[in-house]
Structures are given as C-alpha cells and as structure tokens.
C-alpha cells in the first residue's frame, strides 16, 4: 500500500522541542513502514523518519518566520502543499493528512481515498460546520474526547483512535487504524 502522509510545515518531524502532532506523525510513519507499507512523508527539511521524505520547504517554518508571517503565510504555504500533493494523487493508494480542515476541499479532487487526522479542537463551531460539509471524508481521532465531540457525526464508524506509542519503538494497532 502506497501511503502519502502530510505533515504541517511548522516543525520538523520529529520536532526538536515541542510538537505533539509531529511526534504522532513520526510514530505513525515508522510504524507503517515497519508493517511493510510504502510511506511517503511530505514535510519540512530537517525531518527524519523511516518513511521516504519529500521535503516541501527548506526548513521548518517556525525556525525562519515571525509570528505575523506564520499567521499570514503559513496557511498559504500549506494550501500550496496540498495542491501539489493532490496533483500527484495517482501515485498513492491513500492520502493521510494531518493539516486539519484545510485538507477537506482537496479530497474531492481525486478518486484516491483521503483520511484526515484532526489534531486540534473539534468543539469549535467553524470546525463542526466544515466537517459537516464533507461527511465522506474518514476521520482519525487522537483521543476519546475527540470522539465524544463527533459522536453525532455520521462517520462515527470511520473514526478510530490513532493507536501509536509515542516512543522510539513506535508501532500502530493495524486492526484499529484500518491501514
């Protein structure tokens, strides 16, 4: 199985310091590779994982941008990243994005299945509105609390807890992840 993993460009994967999302991504990628999957991680340079790396920016954005630049340019760079990956969708069997609701619009541009891991809060009205417009996109939750926030969601059967151990001996629970 050829899997595209899309990481936020703000931090390296794994992160040098803070970066819960990035720690989950490296554990997931390494676990999938360990299971024999062909994983390509779209990421910033300075990243390291067992997956094949496709650096999309020269360095993590947080290391070279001001807060104002991150706020103004960050979403644009991530939109460009998604556009480039979805143009290459036929290279993959599944696209797994960690870029939250920004990914949703792109999922309808290809027949290649997409899955979305939401690393942020789901109890925000705009997030709820966006997710309700894309009921066909499977979601992966990172906590039981996220599942509670989406309990009324018609995709409940698709939402699985991401079963990763956040240490160097990372693995995934393949039965629960569906991958």
N, C-alpha and C positions, 0 to 999 in steps of 0.2 A: 504494500500500500504506500502510495506517494502522498505525503502529508506536508502541506505548507503551514508553517506556524508563523504568525505575525506578531512581533513584539513591539511595544511602544519604543520610540526612539530616544526617550528622555534619559535612560540609564543603560549601562552595559548589562549584558546577560551572561553570568550572574552579576549583580551590582557590586560595586566596590564598597559601598556603605549601605544606606537604606535602599529598599526596593523589594517589597513583598511580592509584587506582581512578577518581577524579573526572576525571583527565586523560584516561584511556582513554574514559570516557563522553562527554566533550565532543568528543573527536576522532571517535568513532563517530557521535554525533548530527549533527555538522556534515557529516561525510562522507555520511551517509544523505540529509540534506536536499539536499546538492549533487547527489546522484543522482536527485533528484526525489521522494523518499519523504516522506510526511506524518508527521512525527515529533512526538510529544508527550513531553516530559521531565517526570516527576514528581520534584520536587526541593525543596530549601530556597530561600527567598528569597535574594537577593544572588547568584543564579546568572545566567550569561549564555551563550547558545548560539544557533545559527541555528534550532534547534527551537523549537516552541511550548512555553512554560514553564507548568507548573501548580504553583505554589508550594504546598507542603503544610504547611510550618511557617514562622514569621515570620523566622527566622534560623538559620544552621547550628547544630546542637545543641552542637558543641564550643565555640562562642563564648559560650554562655549557660548551660552546665551544669557542675557539678562532676564529677569522675571518678565519684563514687558515683552521681550522678544519671544519668550516661551509661550506667553499668553496669545500673542498676535500671530506668530509664525508657526508655532507647534501644530495647531490643527491643520494648517495648510500643508505642512510637510507630511503629516500623516494621511491626509486626503490624497496627496500625490503618490505616496507609498501604496495605498490601497488600489489606486487606479493602475499602477504599474503591475501589481501582483494579479489583479483580476484580468488584466490583458493577457497574462500568461496562464490563466486558469486551467487550460487544457493540459498543462504539464503535471497536474496533480489530480489525485482521486478525491481529496477533501482539502478544504481551506479552513484552518482554525485560527480565528483572530482573537487577539486579546486587547483590541482597541475599542471596546465597548460599542455604544450605539452608532458611532461614526461609520462602522462597517456595514450597517444594515442596508443602506441604499445600493451598495455594490453587490450584495448577494443575489439580486435579481438579474444581473447582467450575464450570468452563466448557468449552465446546467450542472456544473460541478457543485456538489453539496458544500455548504459552509456551516460551520458551527461557531458559536460565539461564547467565549468565557467573559463574564462580566465581573470585573474585579472591584467595582465601586458599589455605591449605594443604589438599591433598587426601589427605595421608598420615596423617590423624588418624582413629582408629577410629570415633568417633561420626559424622564426616562420611561415611565409607565406608558405614556402616550406613544412614544417612539416604538417601544416593544409591541404594543398592541397593533401597530400598523404592519408588522412583519411576523405574523403568527407561524409562518412556515419555517422560520429560522430556529433550529435547535439551540438551546442554551445549556451551558455548563455552569453550575453553581460552585462557588468555592466555600460555602458554609451552609449549615442548616438554616441560619437566619435568612439568607438569600432565598432559599426555597419557600420559606414562610411568606416572604414578601410577594412571591409569584404564585402562591397556592391556587389562585383563581384562574391562572393562565391555562389556556387550552393545551399548551405544550408540556404540561407537567410531566407527562410520560417521557419526554425527551430530556428533561433537566436532571442531570446527575451530579452528584458531588464529585469533584475532581479529587481522586484518590492518590495523592502523591505524598511521599515522605520528604520533608524539606531538609535532607542531609545529602552527603556525597554518595550514599548508597541508594540513590533515588530509584523508585520503581512506581509503576501505576497499577491500579487494580483494573485490569483489562476488561473483566466482566462488567464492572460498574460503569466504566467510561464509554463502552461501546466501540472503542477504537482497537 
